[in-house]
């Protein structure tokens, strides 16, 4: 390979980042209840109150969607 050859990155249908279910489980959040809150158009504060966690945590989990 010469200097002009470029590295072609493999395009796989998955990511090396943790999935939402794993991340939620690590912090004690029931992922199904979290998703249900989002489906019901609840704001982060409402979901956090329902799940007994901080609003900031819900914000970061939502950001991973």
N, C-alpha and C positions, 0 to 999 in steps of 0.2 A: 504494500500500500504506500502510495506517495503522499506528499504533503497536501495535495489537492483533494485526496479522498476524504469524504466526510463520514463521520460516525452516524449510522442510522439506528435510531433507538427503536427497540421492539415495541410494537403497539399491541398490548394485551388488554383484554376486557376487564381487568381488575386493577386495583390500586394497592400499593404497599402500605397505605395508611390504614389505621384501625377502623373497623366498621362502627357505625353508630351504636349498635347493640352492645358491643364490647366496651366502648367508652362509657355508655350510660351505666352498664353493670358495674364498672370499676368505681363509680361515684355513688352507687346505691340508688340509681334512678330506674324505675320500671319503664323500659322503652315503649311498651305498648300504651301505657298511660300518657307518656310524653307525646307520642304521635297522636293519640286521641285528642289531647288538648289542642294540638296544632290544627287538627281537622275541624275542631269546634270553634276555630278562630279566637282562641283565648290568647291574651297577651302574656308575655313572659312572666310577669308578676303573678298572674292568676295560676299559671301552670306551676310555678315555683311553690306557691301556697298550697296547692293541691297535693304536690309531691313532697312537701316538707324540706325543700332545698332552697338555696339562694337564687335570686333572680339572675344574678350574674352567671351562675352555672347553666341555667336554662338558655340564656343568651348564647353562651359558647356552644352548647349542644345544638341549638337551632342553626348556628353558623356552619355546622358541619353537614347540614343537609344538602 
